[in-house]
Amino acid sequence: MSNDEIEKWLKKHRIIDKDANTGEYKKNKDTKKHYDMTIDLHGLRLKDAEIVVKRKLKRAFELHYDRILIIHGVGLHSNGEPVLKNGIRKLINTNPYVRDFTNAPLRDGGEGAVVVYIRRR
């Protein structure tokens, strides 16, 4: 399929490419109400994303936050395995500030995001 055919199909089925610079894609405004912090890692390489996540998890622990949302994407632009998704989930699985984590609800990203529950002191 050519890019033009893909674009036509997306428009026909009213699917908006979140990476397109159209201004049509908007994040769920209610997301801020459900989480103490949201971290969007789109566009970062794994090494840079790990640095950001480690720093933010420590900060969330210090501020006594309960849960945060980390948006990493589903890995559509990765060759093979979703690099960022797998790397971030591996990092939070071993992070001392994390009590638990789970996939985000569909309204907040589903498989492309993770809800992290921060450990209490």
RARALIN-V780600 format. One line per field, one symbol per residue. psi: psi as a letter, one per 40 degrees, with the letter a starting at -180 (. if undefined). A space follows every 10 residues. Layout:
# RARALIN-V780600
psi->???
This chain:
# RARALIN-V780600
psi->hidddddddd ddefhhhdei feedhhihde dddeidihhh eheiiddddd dddddddddd ddefidiihh heiefdeihb ihdddddddd dddeheehdi iiiiiddeeb eeihhhhhii .
